[in-house]
Amino acid sequence: MTARINRLSGTEWQEWGNLLLSQHYGPADYQKIPDKQKGDAGLEGFSISKGHAYQSYGCEEPISTKDRYAKQRIKMTNDIEKFIKNNTIFQKILGSIKISRWALFVPYFDSKDIVQHASKMTEKVLEKRLSYVADDFRVVVLDEQAFQTERDKLIRITDDSISVAVDPVTMQEVTRWANQNNEKTTTLEDKIGRLYSLNTIEKKKEFRDRVLKWFLEGQELLNALRKFPDTYEKIIHAKSHRENYLASLCISEDGISSKIFSGAKSDILSTFSREVRELSPLNSDTLAHEALSDWLLRCPLDFPEIA
């Protein structure tokens, strides 16, 4: 069972990218290039009127800035080589269209080095004087924020209902996960120790196991919802947005930890109910508890010391 939340990657990110780009340019202007037979030849799709070409790439997260840059750099280099090498294929695909922008489309990037590498790849392409490349050609890197308007349209509230059944997590699975993730379990136990309402060892252990069950069941649900890219992105966006405001909940004047916990729970459940309306109430509740458990296992949600 997955032990962390990932953004879309691989094929799922490519599918999401094609949805965003089709929304941006229009379905009759953005042409997707299928890759079921011999690969995509270095392109995911292109705009007919603008001459903008895209290659989507979402690496597995979480990773460091250095590793993310390395993976994005390798992807860009390899696909630019395909873009140059497969000139006969592109002449047939593009016809009279000249490509002015070749974009590596990623969930996000956080290194200036990938922009510098894009400049080097620009020079490499221009040196070849390809018939399907415009004089003002440029290799660029774009992330999801570049298409925020299109993204908001795609994750708008809909009337479609999604209900996913999740098998209950067993105590054996909880124990196994706790043993394999000692650092996170220790962090959780330290926070639980500051919940004044849990005044016995038995109550603390019972609550710890309950939190881990929330986490594992929520992870299973999230994994199932990856089949619905629009909804999955809504959930990740809503959770990330509320996480940014958790710090204020952890600064309590009276230091009552239970109020912090109940406030965070109420807040995230309300956010899911409002922003991801297509989810069933049971699924929203499961995801709200997953968010709480994830925040407790990491650092976003913490409790003050008992006075």
C-alpha positions as CSV (number, residue, x, y, z in Angstrom):
1,M,0.0,0.0,0.0
2,T,1.3,3.5,-0.9
3,A,2.7,5.4,2.1
4,R,2.7,8.9,0.6
5,I,0.6,11.2,-1.7
6,N,2.0,11.7,-5.2
7,R,1.0,14.2,-7.8
8,L,0.1,12.8,-11.2
9,S,3.1,11.3,-13.0
10,G,3.9,9.1,-16.0
11,T,1.0,8.3,-18.3
12,E,-1.5,10.0,-15.9
13,W,0.3,13.3,-16.1
14,Q,0.4,13.0,-19.9
15,E,-3.3,12.5,-20.0
16,W,-3.9,15.5,-17.7
17,G,-1.6,17.6,-19.8
18,N,-3.5,16.8,-23.0
19,L,-6.7,17.8,-21.3
20,L,-5.2,21.2,-20.2
21,L,-3.7,21.9,-23.6
22,S,-6.9,21.0,-25.5
23,Q,-8.8,23.3,-23.1
24,H,-6.2,26.1,-23.8
25,Y,-6.0,25.9,-27.6
26,G,-9.4,24.3,-28.3
27,P,-10.1,20.7,-29.4
28,A,-9.8,21.5,-33.1
29,D,-6.5,23.3,-32.7
30,Y,-4.6,21.1,-30.3
31,Q,-3.5,17.9,-32.0
32,K,-2.5,15.0,-29.7
33,I,0.1,12.5,-31.1
34,P,-0.7,9.0,-30.0
35,D,2.3,6.9,-28.9
36,K,0.9,3.4,-28.8
37,Q,3.0,2.0,-31.7
38,K,6.5,3.4,-31.9
39,G,6.5,6.1,-29.2
40,D,5.8,9.8,-29.5
41,A,8.9,10.7,-31.5
42,G,9.6,13.5,-29.0
43,L,6.2,15.2,-29.0
44,E,3.0,14.7,-27.0
45,G,1.0,17.1,-29.2
46,F,1.0,20.5,-30.9
47,S,-1.0,23.6,-31.6
48,I,-1.9,23.9,-35.3
49,S,-2.4,27.7,-35.3
50,K,0.4,28.7,-32.9
51,G,3.1,26.1,-33.8
52,H,3.6,25.3,-30.1
53,A,4.8,21.7,-29.4
54,Y,4.6,19.9,-26.1
55,Q,6.1,17.0,-24.3
56,S,4.6,16.2,-21.0
57,Y,6.7,14.7,-18.2
58,G,5.8,14.1,-14.5
59,C,8.5,12.4,-12.4
60,E,7.7,10.4,-9.3
61,E,7.5,12.6,-6.2
62,P,8.7,13.5,-3.6
63,I,12.3,14.0,-4.7
64,S,14.9,16.7,-4.1
65,T,15.4,19.8,-6.3
66,K,18.6,18.3,-7.6
67,D,17.1,15.0,-8.5
68,R,14.0,16.7,-10.1
69,Y,16.3,18.8,-12.2
70,A,18.4,15.8,-13.3
71,K,15.3,13.8,-14.4
72,Q,13.8,16.8,-16.2
73,R,17.1,17.5,-17.9
74,I,17.5,13.9,-19.1
75,K,13.9,13.9,-20.4
76,M,14.4,17.2,-22.3
77,T,17.7,16.1,-23.8
78,N,16.3,12.7,-25.0
79,D,13.2,14.1,-26.5
80,I,14.9,17.0,-28.2
81,E,17.2,14.4,-29.8
82,K,14.1,12.6,-31.0
83,F,12.7,15.9,-32.3
84,I,15.8,16.3,-34.4
85,K,16.3,12.7,-35.4
86,N,12.8,11.9,-36.5
87,N,12.7,14.7,-39.1
88,T,11.0,12.5,-41.7
89,I,8.2,11.6,-39.4
90,F,7.7,15.3,-38.3
91,Q,7.6,16.5,-41.9
92,K,4.7,14.1,-42.5
93,I,2.9,14.9,-39.2
94,L,3.4,18.7,-39.3
95,G,3.1,19.4,-43.0
96,S,3.4,23.2,-43.5
97,I,3.3,23.9,-39.8
98,K,6.5,25.3,-38.3
99,I,7.2,24.8,-34.6
100,S,8.2,28.0,-32.8
101,R,8.1,26.6,-29.3
102,W,9.0,23.2,-27.9
103,A,7.8,23.0,-24.3
104,L,8.6,20.5,-21.6
105,F,5.4,20.5,-19.6
106,V,5.9,19.4,-16.0
107,P,3.9,19.6,-12.8
108,Y,6.4,22.1,-11.5
109,F,10.1,22.9,-11.6
110,D,12.3,24.7,-9.0
111,S,15.8,25.0,-10.6
112,K,17.1,27.7,-12.9
113,D,19.4,25.1,-14.4
114,I,16.6,23.5,-16.4
115,V,15.9,26.9,-18.0
116,Q,19.6,27.3,-18.9
117,H,19.5,23.8,-20.3
118,A,16.5,24.7,-22.4
119,S,18.6,27.5,-24.0
120,K,21.3,25.0,-24.9
121,M,18.7,22.7,-26.5
122,T,17.4,25.7,-28.4
123,E,20.8,26.3,-30.0
124,K,21.1,22.6,-30.8
125,V,17.8,22.5,-32.7
126,L,18.5,25.8,-34.6
127,E,21.9,24.5,-35.8
128,K,20.1,21.7,-37.6
129,R,18.0,24.1,-39.8
130,L,15.0,21.7,-39.8
131,S,12.3,22.4,-42.3
132,Y,9.6,22.2,-39.6
133,V,11.3,24.6,-37.2
134,A,10.6,28.4,-37.2
135,D,13.4,31.0,-37.2
136,D,12.3,32.2,-33.7
137,F,12.2,28.7,-32.3
138,R,12.8,28.3,-28.6
139,V,12.8,25.4,-26.1
140,V,11.0,26.3,-22.9
141,V,9.8,24.8,-19.6
142,L,6.2,25.2,-18.5
143,D,4.4,24.0,-15.4
144,E,0.8,23.7,-14.4
145,Q,0.6,27.2,-13.1
146,A,1.0,28.5,-16.7
147,F,-2.5,27.1,-17.4
148,Q,-4.2,28.1,-14.2
149,T,-7.4,29.3,-16.0
150,E,-7.7,26.1,-18.0
151,R,-7.0,24.1,-14.9
152,D,-9.8,25.9,-12.9
153,K,-12.3,25.2,-15.7
154,L,-11.4,21.5,-15.8
155,I,-11.7,21.1,-12.0
156,R,-14.9,23.1,-11.8
157,I,-17.8,21.7,-9.7
158,T,-19.8,19.1,-11.6
159,D,-23.0,17.2,-10.9
160,D,-21.3,13.8,-11.5
161,S,-21.1,11.6,-8.5
162,I,-18.1,9.4,-7.6
163,S,-18.3,6.8,-4.9
164,V,-15.4,4.5,-4.4
165,A,-15.5,1.6,-1.9
166,V,-12.4,1.0,0.2
167,D,-11.6,-2.2,2.0
168,P,-11.0,-1.7,5.8
169,V,-7.4,-1.8,6.8
170,T,-6.5,-4.6,9.2
171,M,-4.5,-4.2,12.4
172,Q,-1.8,-6.4,10.9
173,E,-1.4,-3.8,8.1
174,V,-1.3,-1.0,10.7
175,T,1.4,-2.8,12.7
176,R,3.4,-3.6,9.6
177,W,3.3,0.0,8.4
178,A,4.2,1.4,11.8
179,N,7.2,-0.9,12.0
180,Q,8.4,0.0,8.5
181,N,8.0,3.8,9.1
182,N,9.5,4.2,12.6
183,E,10.4,7.9,12.2
184,K,6.9,9.0,11.2
185,T,5.3,6.8,13.8
186,T,7.5,8.3,16.5
187,T,6.5,11.8,15.3
188,L,2.9,10.8,15.6
189,E,3.3,9.4,19.1
190,D,5.0,12.5,20.3
191,K,2.1,14.7,19.1
192,I,-0.5,12.3,20.6
193,G,1.4,12.6,23.9
194,R,0.4,16.3,24.0
195,L,-3.3,15.6,23.6
196,Y,-4.4,16.1,27.2
197,S,-7.6,14.2,26.7
198,L,-5.7,11.0,26.1
199,N,-4.6,10.4,29.7
200,T,-3.7,6.7,29.6
201,I,-1.2,4.6,27.6
202,E,-4.1,2.5,26.2
203,K,-6.0,5.6,24.9
204,K,-2.8,6.9,23.3
205,K,-2.1,3.6,21.5
206,E,-5.8,3.3,20.4
207,F,-5.7,6.7,18.9
208,R,-2.4,6.1,17.2
209,D,-3.7,3.0,15.6
210,R,-6.9,4.9,14.5
211,V,-4.8,7.6,12.9
212,L,-2.7,5.1,11.0
213,K,-5.9,3.4,9.8
214,W,-7.2,6.7,8.5
215,F,-4.0,7.3,6.7
216,L,-3.8,3.8,5.0
217,E,-7.5,3.7,4.0
218,G,-7.2,7.3,2.7
219,Q,-4.1,6.4,0.7
220,E,-6.0,3.4,-0.9
221,L,-8.9,5.7,-1.8
222,L,-6.5,8.3,-3.3
223,N,-4.9,5.6,-5.4
224,A,-8.3,4.5,-6.7
225,L,-9.2,8.1,-7.5
226,R,-6.2,8.5,-9.8
227,K,-8.4,7.0,-12.4
228,F,-10.3,10.3,-12.3
229,P,-7.6,12.9,-13.1
230,D,-9.9,15.9,-12.8
231,T,-11.2,14.9,-9.4
232,Y,-7.8,13.7,-8.2
233,E,-6.3,17.1,-9.0
234,K,-9.1,18.9,-7.2
235,I,-8.4,16.8,-4.1
236,I,-4.6,17.5,-4.1
237,H,-5.2,21.2,-4.8
238,A,-7.8,21.5,-1.9
239,K,-5.6,19.6,0.5
240,S,-2.5,21.6,-0.4
241,H,-4.4,24.9,-0.1
242,R,-5.7,24.1,3.4
243,E,-2.3,22.9,4.5
244,N,-0.9,26.4,3.9
245,Y,-3.1,27.7,6.6
246,L,-2.5,25.0,9.3
247,A,0.2,27.0,11.1
248,S,-2.4,29.5,12.4
249,L,-4.4,26.6,13.9
250,C,-1.3,25.4,15.8
251,I,-0.9,28.8,17.6
252,S,-3.6,28.5,20.2
253,E,-4.0,31.1,23.0
254,D,-5.3,28.6,25.4
255,G,-3.2,25.7,24.2
256,I,-6.1,23.3,24.1
257,S,-4.9,20.6,21.6
258,S,-8.3,19.1,21.0
259,K,-9.6,22.4,19.6
260,I,-6.8,22.5,17.2
261,F,-7.5,19.0,16.0
262,S,-11.3,19.5,15.7
263,G,-10.7,22.8,13.9
264,A,-8.4,21.2,11.3
265,K,-10.9,18.4,10.8
266,S,-13.9,20.6,10.3
267,D,-11.9,22.9,8.0
268,I,-10.6,20.2,5.6
269,L,-14.0,18.3,5.5
270,S,-15.8,21.6,4.7
271,T,-13.2,22.3,1.9
272,F,-13.6,18.9,0.3
273,S,-17.4,19.1,0.5
274,R,-17.3,22.5,-1.2
275,E,-14.5,22.1,-3.7
276,V,-14.9,18.4,-4.7
277,R,-18.7,18.2,-4.9
278,E,-18.7,15.1,-7.0
279,L,-17.4,12.9,-4.2
280,S,-19.8,11.0,-2.0
281,P,-20.0,12.1,1.6
282,L,-18.3,8.9,2.8
283,N,-15.4,9.4,0.4
284,S,-15.0,13.1,1.5
285,D,-15.0,12.0,5.2
286,T,-12.3,9.3,4.4
287,L,-10.1,11.9,2.6
288,A,-10.6,14.4,5.4
289,H,-9.3,11.9,7.9
290,E,-6.4,11.0,5.6
291,A,-5.4,14.6,5.4
292,L,-5.4,14.9,9.2
293,S,-3.4,11.7,9.6
294,D,-0.9,12.8,6.9
295,W,-0.5,16.2,8.6
296,L,0.1,14.5,12.0
297,L,2.7,12.1,10.5
298,R,4.5,15.0,8.9
299,C,4.9,18.5,10.3
300,P,2.0,20.7,9.2
301,L,-0.3,19.8,12.1
302,D,1.2,20.0,15.6
303,F,0.1,20.6,19.1
304,P,1.5,22.9,21.8
305,E,3.2,21.6,24.8
306,I,0.9,20.8,27.8
307,A,1.1,23.6,30.3
